[in-house]
Amino acid sequence: MSSEAGAVFPCANGRPAAEVAPGPSRGSHPADPYDLIGVGFGPSNLALAIAVEELDPGRSCLFLERNTGVRWHPGMLIEGARMQISYLKDLVSLRNLASPYTFLSYLKAKGRLEKFINVGASRPTRLEYQDYLSWVAEHFGHVVRYESEVVAVVPVAGPGSETLDLLRVRVRDAGSAEFRDLYARNVVHAGGGTPRRGAPGQICDASSVIHSSTFLDAFPARFPDHDAALDLGVVGDGQSAAEITSHVLKGYPNARVHLFVPGYALRATDNNPFANEQFYQRNAGEFYASGARRRTILRTELRNTNYGAVEAGHLDELYDITYADEVRGAPRLVVHRASHVSRVVEDGERLSVEVRDRTDGPDRTMVCDGMVLATGYTRELHPAVFGELTPLLSRDESGELLVTADCRVRTDERVTAGFYVQGYAESAYGIGDTLLSLLPFRSQQIVDDIRGRLPAGRPVAVEESAPYPPSHYVETDLDRIRSLMERFNFATVISVARDARVLVTHVPLVVERDRGGEHGMLIGHLDRSNPQVELLRDRPVTVVFHGPDAYLSPDVLKTDRLPTWNSMSVHVRGHARLFSGRDELMRVFNGLCEQAEGESGSYWLRPDDTRIEQLRGQVVGFEVDIHELTGRFKLSQELDEANRELAAADMARGTSAERQAFIERAFDLQPRPDVLGPPGGPGVGGCPVGGARAAGGTTAVADNERETAR
């Protein structure tokens, strides 16, 4: 089945694909968009394709790749060069060892599993890893279009929508001057980096100036005579610079290589296991939850685990080559320490290279036959492609994209479509953002977030449909929304398990307005035995706060309206995280006490309370980073002012009286005004809006502590 048909995501491991009703291509009209369009089909979106198939197979997807196939750093597939990570850190193993798309499954399919084991290497060669990626991609040909270049991503309103709920993706096919538009509810951008070549005018655009991204093709084409006596420059101090230097020294025996490094010498990668714990899923999540200052410090401290460093074994190999040259009396490697190549211009058939000393040494100019830039990549949204979307994306004070824990970029409130980035938010996710190690986890986070925001099978509104909830029932006053959450804080927490089971727990929560993103955070606790606990471990979650509600009889109104029901509620979508630290749990317990008892309350848990340790063994805390808030206040807005006043008065009277009567029946009590108070009074149900005690709620810790653990 071709991707043109717009199939729901089929399984590619022998199970049949879903059939599609005849009709026009999926996604070509805003009334029938894709659930997800992926820009780029490298390792990041390959991992996402696997995650969609395995976790949410009903999702309609399309991936767009400008190349003829999966090409992963083709310029650096040097013979014998090995990966710097274990084969177990493939596209899926750390998430699902039973997946048919693991590296071991690839070896089995290729008939090399036993031989690979016999080699005894934990790190495959880059050539083999590229072959693995191509093998996986073959299974997903039905949902990818190659030679399709994305030229624009624009937010638009779908039929009947009052928000920008779709993204229009403009595509140009290779060899064609024509464009076509596709529509999606979500776009995941994983287009990779742009080769860094310096400021405009700094480095000339000559054929003899080659970036490492095209090294293997461009360099031998430009320098076909391997026996020529050449002066060749290499700029950079990372793995690519070292590998290119070795490759040239081996392949061009009469060439002299000038290696320009910013420091004193090449440095070894910090590959110790303690430093590599930063690439654990848990630690990556903790990095995201850290403050800006801590993130900056950690990125600086851990930089040489990935940037400006060379694998120690390769340093030894390179030094052996240079030492052998010394023995022969013909040294060929010249290391220019503390150097910055400030300008490269053509000088006849050669290059004039201006070198600035980064310490106090003299600047100098030299001549080379060629220059290789192993200067890495920039990771920015291309202005020509994302120009209309960029102004609607949120950024921090330093200009970095503001993203959720699930790789979704925070947007202007007018945009309700999802825009996700993979590899463009290192400041938020840490050094692992651009690396392979976290792909299995990140792809799951994106799938879970899309599933939470866009339930499977939800149709797109057609022109005759009205938005839901109706706009006049949507409360936009953030203070009113938060007041309801704080006043009626006994909420419903909803999670979806892998097998689509819905787990629900009712629990009191604390609203922390000043933490997290623009909407704040929620904190609470659950009984450790609650099966929903695992679904709150770095997962999307929905929380519903239930405010007052009441039946509205036509007899109350001066109108012939039918009976209805008025209500107030707030729906929260966010990302949950578990914690069990004493200080964090104390914040939950005392926050609930304070919120329930109000300023006049005297109950407060002391840090040295001996019951806390016992309680810690029974409960686990969780917090929710609020991504979206929807206030649904259905309060007879369609009526005139006089009838609205009647409806409000009836709701206020009935709510308190009915709640009091029900509590009396539930406790099998006779009415006791001294305990429950009169209807509308200060007892249960009589607390004014914005007050502290939640009707029907509990305080954080009772005499029997376990009773309050939800």
C-alpha positions as CSV (number, residue, x, y, z in Angstrom):
1,M,0.0,0.0,0.0
2,S,1.5,3.3,-1.0
3,S,1.8,6.3,1.3
4,E,-0.4,8.1,-1.2
5,A,-3.4,6.2,0.1
6,G,-3.2,7.6,3.5
7,A,-3.4,4.3,5.4
8,V,-3.6,4.1,9.1
9,F,-0.2,3.0,10.3
10,P,0.2,-0.7,9.4
11,C,2.6,-3.1,11.0
12,A,5.6,-4.0,8.9
13,N,6.6,-7.3,10.4
14,G,4.3,-9.6,8.6
15,R,1.0,-8.4,9.9
16,P,-1.4,-7.1,7.3
17,A,-1.8,-3.4,6.7
18,A,-5.2,-1.7,7.4
19,E,-7.3,-1.1,4.3
20,V,-8.3,2.3,3.3
21,A,-11.6,3.4,1.7
22,P,-11.2,4.6,-1.9
23,G,-11.0,8.3,-2.3
24,P,-8.5,11.2,-2.7
25,S,-5.1,11.1,-1.1
26,R,-5.0,11.4,2.7
27,G,-3.8,14.7,3.9
28,S,-4.3,16.7,0.7
29,H,-7.3,18.5,2.1
30,P,-7.7,20.1,5.5
31,A,-10.8,18.1,6.2
32,D,-8.8,14.9,6.1
33,P,-5.4,15.6,7.6
34,Y,-2.7,13.2,8.7
35,D,-2.4,12.8,12.5
36,L,1.3,13.2,12.0
37,I,3.8,14.3,9.4
38,G,7.5,13.8,10.0
39,V,10.0,16.1,8.4
40,G,13.1,14.0,7.7
41,F,13.6,10.3,7.9
42,G,16.9,9.8,9.6
43,P,17.4,7.9,12.9
44,S,15.1,10.2,15.0
45,N,12.0,9.9,12.8
46,L,12.8,6.2,12.1
47,A,12.6,5.6,15.8
48,L,9.3,7.6,15.8
49,A,7.9,5.4,13.0
50,I,8.7,2.3,15.0
51,A,7.1,3.8,18.2
52,V,3.9,4.7,16.3
53,E,3.6,1.2,14.9
54,E,4.2,-0.5,18.2
55,L,2.4,2.0,20.6
56,D,-0.4,3.6,18.5
57,P,-0.9,1.7,15.3
58,G,-4.2,3.5,14.5
59,R,-2.4,6.8,13.9
60,S,-2.2,8.1,10.3
61,C,1.4,9.1,9.5
62,L,3.6,10.3,6.6
63,F,7.3,11.0,6.6
64,L,9.0,13.2,4.1
65,E,12.7,12.8,3.2
66,R,14.5,14.9,0.6
67,N,17.1,12.3,-0.2
68,T,16.7,9.1,-2.2
69,G,16.8,7.0,1.0
70,V,18.0,7.0,4.6
71,R,21.4,8.7,4.6
72,W,23.1,9.0,8.0
73,H,26.3,11.1,7.9
74,P,27.3,9.7,4.5
75,G,30.4,11.9,4.4
76,M,31.9,10.2,7.4
77,L,31.2,6.5,6.7
78,I,35.0,5.9,6.7
79,E,36.1,2.3,6.3
80,G,36.6,0.8,9.8
81,A,35.2,3.7,11.7
82,R,33.1,2.5,14.6
83,M,30.1,3.8,16.5
84,Q,30.8,5.4,19.9
85,I,27.8,3.7,21.5
86,S,26.8,0.1,22.2
87,Y,24.8,-1.8,19.6
88,L,22.1,-2.1,22.3
89,K,21.5,1.6,21.9
90,D,19.7,1.2,18.6
91,L,16.4,2.7,17.6
92,V,14.2,0.6,19.9
93,S,15.9,-1.9,22.2
94,L,15.9,0.2,25.4
95,R,12.2,0.7,25.0
96,N,11.1,-2.7,23.7
97,L,13.6,-5.6,23.5
98,A,10.9,-7.7,21.8
99,S,10.6,-5.3,18.8
100,P,11.3,-6.8,15.4
101,Y,13.4,-3.7,14.6
102,T,16.3,-4.1,17.1
103,F,19.9,-4.3,15.9
104,L,20.0,-7.9,16.9
105,S,16.9,-8.6,14.8
106,Y,18.7,-6.9,11.9
107,L,21.8,-9.2,12.4
108,K,19.5,-12.3,12.5
109,A,17.8,-11.2,9.3
110,K,21.1,-10.7,7.6
111,G,22.5,-14.0,8.8
112,R,25.3,-12.4,10.7
113,L,24.2,-12.7,14.3
114,E,26.7,-15.5,15.3
115,K,29.5,-13.9,13.4
116,F,28.9,-10.5,15.1
117,I,29.0,-12.2,18.5
118,N,32.2,-14.0,17.5
119,V,33.8,-10.7,16.6
120,G,33.4,-9.6,20.2
121,A,32.8,-6.0,19.5
122,S,30.1,-4.0,21.3
123,R,30.3,-1.1,18.9
124,P,29.4,-1.8,15.2
125,T,31.1,0.0,12.4
126,R,29.3,3.1,11.0
127,L,28.9,1.3,7.7
128,E,27.0,-1.5,9.4
129,Y,24.9,0.9,11.4
130,Q,24.0,2.7,8.2
131,D,23.0,-0.7,6.7
132,Y,20.8,-1.3,9.9
133,L,19.0,2.0,9.4
134,S,18.4,1.2,5.7
135,W,17.1,-2.2,6.7
136,V,14.6,-0.7,9.2
137,A,13.5,1.9,6.7
138,E,12.6,-0.8,4.1
139,H,9.9,-1.9,6.5
140,F,8.3,1.6,6.4
141,G,8.3,2.3,2.7
142,H,4.5,2.6,2.9
143,V,4.6,5.7,5.1
144,V,7.6,7.6,3.7
145,R,8.0,9.7,0.5
146,Y,11.6,10.0,-0.6
147,E,12.9,12.9,-2.8
148,S,10.3,15.1,-1.2
149,E,11.6,18.4,0.1
150,V,9.6,20.4,2.6
151,V,9.7,24.0,1.7
152,A,7.2,25.5,4.1
153,V,5.3,24.6,7.3
154,V,2.5,27.0,8.0
155,P,-0.2,27.0,10.8
156,V,-3.7,27.1,9.5
157,A,-7.3,26.8,10.8
158,G,-9.1,23.6,9.8
159,P,-12.7,23.7,8.7
160,G,-14.9,25.0,11.5
161,S,-12.0,25.7,13.8
162,E,-11.5,28.9,15.7
163,T,-7.8,28.1,16.3
164,L,-4.8,27.2,14.1
165,D,-5.3,23.5,14.6
166,L,-3.5,22.2,11.5
167,L,-0.1,22.6,9.9
168,R,0.1,23.0,6.1
169,V,3.2,21.3,4.8
170,R,4.3,22.5,1.4
171,V,6.3,19.9,-0.5
172,R,8.4,19.9,-3.7
173,D,9.3,16.7,-5.3
174,A,12.8,16.2,-6.8
175,G,13.1,17.3,-10.4
176,S,9.8,19.1,-10.2
177,A,9.1,22.9,-10.1
178,E,5.6,22.3,-8.7
179,F,4.5,22.3,-5.1
180,R,1.8,20.4,-3.3
181,D,0.2,20.9,0.1
182,L,-0.4,18.4,2.8
183,Y,-2.1,18.9,6.1
184,A,-1.4,17.4,9.5
185,R,-2.6,17.9,13.1
186,N,1.0,17.4,14.2
187,V,4.4,17.9,12.6
188,V,7.6,16.4,14.0
189,H,10.7,18.1,12.6
190,A,13.9,16.0,12.6
191,G,15.7,17.5,9.6
192,G,19.1,17.4,11.2
193,G,21.7,20.1,11.3
194,T,23.1,22.6,8.8
195,P,26.9,22.3,8.2
196,R,28.7,25.1,10.0
197,R,31.0,27.0,7.6
198,G,31.6,30.3,9.5
199,A,30.2,33.7,9.0
200,P,29.3,34.9,5.5
201,G,32.4,35.9,3.6
202,Q,34.7,34.3,6.1
203,I,35.3,31.0,4.2
204,C,35.2,31.0,0.4
205,D,32.9,28.6,-1.5
206,A,35.6,26.9,-3.5
207,S,35.5,23.3,-4.5
208,S,38.7,22.7,-2.5
209,V,36.9,23.8,0.7
210,I,35.0,20.8,1.9
211,H,32.8,20.3,4.9
212,S,33.0,16.9,6.7
213,S,29.4,16.2,5.8
214,T,30.5,15.6,2.2
215,F,34.0,14.5,2.8
216,L,34.0,11.0,1.4
217,D,32.5,12.1,-1.9
218,A,33.9,15.5,-2.4
219,F,37.5,15.1,-1.2
220,P,38.6,12.2,-3.6
221,A,36.8,13.9,-6.4
222,R,38.7,17.1,-5.8
223,F,42.0,15.4,-5.1
224,P,42.1,12.3,-7.3
225,D,45.9,11.9,-7.3
226,H,46.7,10.1,-4.0
227,D,50.5,10.4,-4.6
228,A,50.5,14.2,-5.0
229,A,52.5,16.3,-2.6
230,L,49.7,18.4,-1.1
231,D,49.3,20.8,1.8
232,L,45.9,20.1,3.3
233,G,44.2,21.8,6.2
234,V,41.8,20.3,8.7
235,V,39.8,22.6,11.0
236,G,38.3,21.1,14.2
237,D,39.2,19.3,17.4
238,G,36.5,16.6,17.5
239,Q,36.1,13.0,16.4
240,S,35.5,14.0,12.8
241,A,38.6,16.1,12.6
242,A,40.7,13.3,14.0
243,E,39.2,10.6,11.7
244,I,39.7,12.8,8.6
245,T,43.3,13.6,9.6
246,S,44.0,9.9,9.9
247,H,42.2,9.0,6.7
248,V,44.2,11.6,4.7
249,L,47.5,10.6,6.2
250,K,46.9,7.0,5.4
251,G,45.5,7.6,1.9
252,Y,47.8,10.4,0.7
253,P,51.3,9.3,1.7
254,N,53.0,12.4,0.3
255,A,50.5,14.9,1.8
256,R,51.2,17.1,4.7
257,V,48.2,17.8,7.0
258,H,47.8,21.0,9.0
259,L,45.4,20.5,11.9
260,F,44.0,23.7,13.4
261,V,42.8,23.2,16.9
262,P,41.4,25.9,19.3
263,G,43.2,24.5,22.3
264,Y,46.6,23.0,23.1
265,A,45.9,19.6,21.6
266,L,43.3,17.1,20.8
267,R,41.5,15.8,23.9
268,A,40.1,12.4,24.8
269,T,36.4,12.0,25.1
270,D,35.2,11.7,28.7
271,N,33.7,8.2,28.2
272,N,33.7,7.1,31.9
273,P,30.5,5.4,33.0
274,F,29.7,8.0,35.6
275,A,29.7,10.8,33.0
276,N,27.7,8.6,30.6
277,E,24.9,8.3,33.1
278,Q,23.7,11.7,31.7
279,F,22.3,9.7,28.8
280,Y,20.0,7.6,31.1
281,Q,16.3,8.4,30.5
282,R,15.8,9.3,34.1
283,N,18.8,11.7,34.2
284,A,17.7,13.3,31.0
285,G,14.4,14.0,32.6
286,E,16.0,15.5,35.6
287,F,18.1,17.8,33.4
288,Y,14.9,19.1,31.8
289,A,13.3,19.7,35.2
290,S,16.4,21.7,36.4
291,G,16.6,25.5,36.5
292,A,18.4,27.4,33.7
293,R,21.5,28.0,35.7
294,R,22.0,24.4,36.6
295,R,21.4,23.3,33.0
296,T,24.1,25.7,31.8
297,I,26.6,24.5,34.4
298,L,25.9,20.8,33.5
299,R,26.2,21.4,29.8
300,T,29.6,23.1,30.3
301,E,30.8,20.4,32.6
302,L,29.7,17.5,30.4
303,R,30.6,19.1,27.0
304,N,33.7,16.9,26.4
305,T,31.5,13.7,26.5
306,N,30.5,14.7,22.9
307,Y,32.0,18.0,21.7
308,G,35.6,18.9,21.0
309,A,36.9,15.5,22.0
310,V,38.1,12.3,20.3
311,E,37.7,8.6,21.3
312,A,40.9,7.7,23.2
313,G,41.7,4.6,21.0
314,H,41.6,6.8,17.9
315,L,44.0,9.3,19.5
316,D,46.4,6.4,20.0
317,E,46.1,5.3,16.4
318,L,46.7,8.9,15.1
319,Y,49.7,9.3,17.3
320,D,51.1,6.0,16.1
321,I,50.9,7.3,12.5
322,T,52.7,10.5,13.4
323,Y,55.4,8.6,15.3
324,A,56.0,6.2,12.4
325,D,56.5,9.3,10.2
326,E,59.0,10.6,12.7
327,V,60.9,7.3,12.5
328,R,61.1,7.6,8.7
329,G,62.3,11.2,9.1
330,A,59.3,12.6,7.2
331,P,56.8,14.1,9.7
332,R,53.6,15.0,7.9
333,L,51.2,16.2,10.7
334,V,51.5,19.8,11.8
335,V,49.3,20.7,14.8
336,H,48.6,24.5,14.9
337,R,47.7,25.0,18.6
338,A,45.4,27.7,19.9
339,S,44.5,28.6,16.4
340,H,41.4,30.1,14.8
341,V,41.0,30.1,11.0
342,S,39.6,33.5,10.5
343,R,39.5,33.7,6.7
344,V,40.0,31.4,3.6
345,V,40.1,32.9,0.1
346,E,41.1,31.5,-3.3
347,D,44.7,32.3,-4.3
348,G,44.9,31.0,-7.9
349,E,44.5,27.3,-7.7
350,R,45.4,27.2,-4.0
351,L,43.9,28.7,-0.9
352,S,45.2,31.6,1.3
353,V,44.5,30.8,4.9
354,E,44.5,33.5,7.6
355,V,45.1,32.1,11.1
356,R,44.6,34.0,14.3
357,D,46.4,33.0,17.4
358,R,43.9,32.6,20.3
359,T,46.6,33.4,22.9
360,D,49.2,36.2,22.5
361,G,51.1,34.8,19.5
362,P,51.3,36.4,16.1
363,D,48.6,36.0,13.4
364,R,49.8,34.4,10.2
365,T,48.9,33.6,6.7
366,M,49.7,30.3,4.9
367,V,48.8,28.6,1.7
368,C,47.1,25.2,1.3
369,D,45.8,23.1,-1.6
370,G,42.6,22.2,0.2
371,M,40.7,22.6,3.5
372,V,38.4,20.3,5.3
373,L,36.0,21.9,7.8
374,A,35.2,19.5,10.6
375,T,33.3,22.3,12.3
376,G,30.0,20.6,13.2
377,Y,26.5,21.7,12.6
378,T,24.1,24.4,13.6
379,R,20.6,23.4,14.8
380,E,18.2,26.2,14.0
381,L,14.8,26.2,12.3
382,H,15.3,27.3,8.7
383,P,13.7,30.7,8.3
384,A,12.5,30.0,4.7
385,V,10.7,26.8,5.8
386,F,9.3,27.9,9.2
387,G,9.1,31.7,8.7
388,E,5.3,31.9,9.2
389,L,5.4,29.5,12.2
390,T,8.4,30.9,14.0
391,P,6.7,34.1,15.3
392,L,4.1,31.9,17.1
393,L,6.7,29.8,18.9
394,S,7.6,30.6,22.5
395,R,11.3,31.3,23.4
396,D,13.2,32.0,26.6
397,E,15.2,35.1,27.3
398,S,18.2,33.8,25.4
399,G,16.1,33.0,22.3
400,E,16.0,29.2,22.8
401,L,12.8,27.4,22.0
402,L,10.6,26.7,25.0
403,V,9.6,23.0,24.8
404,T,7.6,20.6,26.9
405,A,9.1,17.5,28.3
406,D,7.7,15.7,25.3
407,C,9.6,17.7,22.6
408,R,6.5,19.8,21.8
409,V,7.4,23.4,21.2
410,R,5.2,25.8,23.3
411,T,3.2,28.1,21.0
412,D,1.0,31.1,21.0
413,E,-2.4,30.2,22.4
414,R,-3.9,30.6,18.9
415,V,-1.9,27.5,17.7
416,T,-3.4,24.2,18.9
417,A,-1.7,22.0,16.3
418,G,1.3,20.2,17.7
419,F,4.8,21.1,16.5
420,Y,7.6,18.8,17.8
421,V,11.3,19.0,17.3
422,Q,14.0,16.3,17.6
423,G,17.5,17.6,18.0
424,Y,16.8,21.3,18.3
425,A,16.5,21.9,22.0
426,E,19.8,20.9,23.7
427,S,19.4,23.7,26.2
428,A,16.3,22.0,27.5
429,Y,17.2,18.3,27.2
430,G,21.0,18.3,27.5
431,I,23.8,17.0,25.3
432,G,21.9,13.8,24.5
433,D,19.3,15.8,22.5
434,T,21.2,15.3,19.2
435,L,22.6,11.8,20.0
436,L,21.2,8.3,19.4
437,S,21.1,7.1,23.0
438,L,17.7,8.6,23.9
439,L,15.8,8.0,20.7
440,P,13.7,5.1,21.9
441,F,12.5,7.1,24.9
442,R,12.0,10.3,23.1
443,S,9.9,8.7,20.4
444,Q,7.7,7.2,23.0
445,Q,7.2,10.5,24.7
446,I,6.1,12.1,21.4
447,V,3.7,9.3,20.6
448,D,2.3,9.4,24.1
449,D,1.9,13.2,24.0
450,I,0.1,13.1,20.6
451,R,-2.1,10.3,21.8
452,G,-3.0,12.3,24.9
453,R,-3.8,15.4,22.9
454,L,-5.4,13.6,20.0
455,P,-7.3,10.4,20.8
456,A,-7.3,7.9,18.0
457,G,-10.2,8.0,15.7
458,R,-11.2,11.6,16.6
459,P,-12.6,13.1,13.4
460,V,-11.6,16.5,12.2
461,A,-14.4,19.0,12.3
462,V,-16.3,19.5,9.0
463,E,-17.8,22.7,7.9
464,E,-21.2,22.0,9.4
465,S,-19.8,21.1,12.8
466,A,-19.5,23.5,15.7
467,P,-16.5,23.7,18.0
468,Y,-16.8,21.8,21.3
469,P,-17.1,22.9,23.9
470,P,-19.0,25.9,22.5
471,S,-16.8,29.0,22.7
472,H,-19.3,30.8,25.0
473,Y,-18.8,28.0,27.6
474,V,-15.0,28.2,27.5
475,E,-13.6,30.2,30.5
476,T,-10.5,32.2,29.5
477,D,-9.8,34.0,32.8
478,L,-6.8,32.2,34.1
479,D,-7.4,33.4,37.7
480,R,-10.9,32.0,37.7
481,I,-9.7,28.7,36.4
482,R,-7.0,28.4,39.0
483,S,-9.4,29.5,41.7
484,L,-11.7,26.6,40.8
485,M,-8.7,24.2,40.9
486,E,-7.6,25.4,44.3
487,R,-11.1,25.5,45.8
488,F,-12.3,22.1,44.4
489,N,-8.9,20.4,44.5
490,F,-10.2,16.8,44.9
491,A,-9.5,15.9,41.2
492,T,-9.7,13.0,38.8
493,V,-6.4,11.8,37.5
494,I,-6.7,9.9,34.2
495,S,-4.0,7.8,32.5
496,V,-4.1,5.4,29.5
497,A,-2.1,2.1,29.7
498,R,-0.4,0.5,26.7
499,D,-3.3,-1.8,26.1
500,A,-5.7,1.2,26.0
501,R,-7.0,0.5,29.5
502,V,-8.0,3.7,31.2
503,L,-6.9,4.0,34.9
504,V,-8.5,6.7,37.1
505,T,-7.7,7.8,40.6
506,H,-9.5,10.5,42.7
507,V,-7.0,12.5,44.7
508,P,-6.5,15.9,46.3
509,L,-3.9,18.0,44.6
510,V,-1.9,21.2,45.3
511,V,-1.8,23.9,42.7
512,E,1.7,25.5,42.5
513,R,1.3,28.6,40.4
514,D,4.9,29.7,40.4
515,R,6.6,26.4,39.3
516,G,6.9,24.8,35.9
517,G,5.7,26.6,32.7
518,E,3.2,29.4,32.3
519,H,0.3,27.4,33.7
520,G,2.2,26.1,36.8
521,M,2.4,22.6,38.4
522,L,0.2,20.2,40.3
523,I,1.5,18.0,43.0
524,G,-0.1,15.1,44.9
525,H,0.5,11.6,46.1
526,L,-0.7,8.0,45.6
527,D,-0.7,4.7,47.4
528,R,2.4,2.8,46.1
529,S,0.2,-0.2,45.4
530,N,-2.0,1.9,43.0
531,P,-1.5,0.4,39.4
532,Q,-1.7,4.0,38.0
533,V,1.6,4.9,39.6
534,E,3.7,3.4,36.7
535,L,1.5,5.4,34.3
536,L,2.7,8.6,35.9
537,R,6.4,7.8,35.4
538,D,7.4,10.5,32.9
539,R,4.1,10.1,31.0
540,P,1.3,12.3,29.7
541,V,-1.7,12.6,32.0
542,T,-5.1,14.2,32.1
543,V,-6.6,15.7,35.3
544,V,-10.1,16.9,35.7
545,F,-11.2,19.3,38.5
546,H,-14.9,19.2,39.2
547,G,-16.5,22.4,40.4
548,P,-20.1,23.0,41.4
549,D,-22.9,21.6,39.2
550,A,-26.7,21.7,39.4
551,Y,-29.8,20.7,37.6
552,L,-31.7,23.7,36.2
553,S,-35.4,23.3,36.1
554,P,-37.5,25.4,33.6
555,D,-39.7,26.2,36.6
556,V,-36.8,28.4,38.0
557,L,-36.6,30.5,34.8
558,K,-38.8,33.0,33.1
559,T,-38.5,31.2,29.8
560,D,-39.8,28.1,28.0
561,R,-36.3,26.5,27.8
562,L,-35.9,22.7,28.3
563,P,-34.3,21.4,31.5
564,T,-30.5,21.5,31.5
565,W,-27.5,21.0,33.8
566,N,-25.1,23.8,34.7
567,S,-21.5,22.9,35.7
568,M,-18.0,24.2,36.1
569,S,-14.9,22.1,35.4
570,V,-11.3,22.4,34.4
571,H,-9.5,19.9,32.2
572,V,-5.7,19.8,32.5
573,R,-3.3,18.1,30.1
574,G,0.3,17.7,31.3
575,H,3.3,15.5,31.8
576,A,3.7,13.6,35.1
577,R,6.8,12.7,37.0
578,L,7.2,10.6,40.1
579,F,9.2,11.4,43.2
580,S,9.8,9.9,46.7
581,G,12.2,12.3,48.3
582,R,11.3,13.4,51.9
583,D,11.4,17.1,51.2
584,E,9.3,16.8,48.1
585,L,6.7,14.7,49.9
586,M,6.7,17.1,52.8
587,R,5.8,19.9,50.3
588,V,2.8,17.8,49.2
589,F,1.6,17.0,52.7
590,N,1.9,20.5,54.0
591,G,0.6,22.0,50.8
592,L,-2.6,20.0,51.1
593,C,-3.0,21.0,54.8
594,E,-2.4,24.6,54.0
595,Q,-4.8,24.6,51.0
596,A,-7.5,22.8,52.9
597,E,-7.3,24.5,56.3
598,G,-6.6,28.0,55.0
599,E,-4.8,30.8,56.8
600,S,-6.6,30.1,60.0
601,G,-5.7,26.4,60.1
602,S,-3.2,25.3,62.7
603,Y,-2.3,21.8,61.5
604,W,1.2,21.6,60.1
605,L,3.5,18.6,59.7
606,R,6.9,19.0,61.2
607,P,10.0,17.6,59.4
608,D,10.9,15.5,62.4
609,D,7.5,13.9,62.7
610,T,8.3,10.2,63.1
611,R,5.2,9.2,61.1
612,I,6.7,10.6,57.9
613,E,9.2,7.8,57.3
614,Q,6.4,5.2,57.7
615,L,4.2,7.1,55.3
616,R,7.1,7.4,52.8
617,G,7.1,3.6,52.5
618,Q,3.4,3.6,51.6
619,V,3.0,6.5,49.2
620,V,4.8,8.0,46.2
621,G,4.6,11.6,45.1
622,F,3.9,12.9,41.7
623,E,3.9,16.3,39.9
624,V,2.3,17.4,36.7
625,D,3.8,20.0,34.5
626,I,0.7,21.7,33.1
627,H,0.8,22.1,29.3
628,E,-2.9,22.9,28.7
629,L,-5.8,24.3,30.7
630,T,-9.4,24.2,29.5
631,G,-12.0,25.8,31.7
632,R,-15.6,24.7,30.8
633,F,-18.0,26.9,32.7
634,K,-21.5,26.1,31.5
635,L,-23.5,28.7,33.3
636,S,-26.5,29.5,31.1
637,Q,-24.5,32.0,29.1
638,E,-27.1,31.8,26.3
639,L,-29.8,33.3,28.6
640,D,-30.5,36.9,29.2
641,E,-29.1,38.6,32.3
642,A,-32.3,38.3,34.4
643,N,-32.6,34.5,33.8
644,R,-28.9,34.0,34.4
645,E,-29.3,35.6,37.8
646,L,-32.2,33.2,38.6
647,A,-30.0,30.2,37.4
648,A,-27.1,31.3,39.5
649,A,-29.2,31.8,42.7
650,D,-30.8,28.3,42.2
651,M,-27.4,26.7,41.7
652,A,-26.0,28.3,44.8
653,R,-28.9,27.2,46.9
654,G,-29.2,23.7,45.6
655,T,-25.5,22.8,45.7
656,S,-25.0,23.4,49.4
657,A,-28.3,21.9,50.5
658,E,-28.0,18.7,48.4
659,R,-24.3,18.2,49.4
660,Q,-25.2,18.5,53.1
661,A,-28.1,16.1,52.8
662,F,-26.0,13.5,51.0
663,I,-23.2,13.7,53.5
664,E,-25.7,13.2,56.3
665,R,-27.1,10.1,54.6
666,A,-23.6,8.7,53.8
667,F,-22.5,9.0,57.4
668,D,-25.9,7.8,58.7
669,L,-26.1,10.9,60.8
670,Q,-29.0,13.0,62.1
671,P,-28.7,16.6,61.0
672,R,-26.2,18.4,63.3
673,P,-26.0,22.1,62.4
674,D,-23.1,22.5,64.8
675,V,-21.0,20.1,62.7
676,L,-22.3,20.5,59.2
677,G,-23.7,24.0,59.5
678,P,-26.8,25.3,57.8
679,P,-27.3,25.2,54.0
680,G,-25.1,28.0,52.6
681,G,-23.3,28.4,55.9
682,P,-19.6,27.9,56.7
683,G,-19.8,24.1,56.9
684,V,-19.5,21.7,54.1
685,G,-20.5,23.3,50.8
686,G,-20.6,26.7,52.3
687,C,-17.1,27.8,51.7
688,P,-17.0,30.8,49.4
689,V,-15.3,30.5,46.0
690,G,-11.7,31.1,46.4
691,G,-11.8,29.8,50.0
692,A,-9.5,27.1,51.3
693,R,-11.4,24.0,52.1
694,A,-12.4,21.7,49.2
695,A,-16.0,20.4,49.5
696,G,-15.9,16.7,49.9
697,G,-12.1,16.7,50.2
698,T,-9.7,15.5,52.9
699,T,-6.7,17.0,54.6
700,A,-3.3,15.6,53.7
701,V,-2.7,13.3,56.7
702,A,-5.3,11.9,59.0
703,D,-4.7,9.8,62.2
704,N,-4.5,6.8,60.0
705,E,-2.0,8.1,57.4
706,R,-2.6,5.4,54.8
707,E,-6.2,6.5,54.3
708,T,-5.2,9.6,52.5
709,A,-2.8,7.9,50.1
710,R,-4.6,7.7,46.8
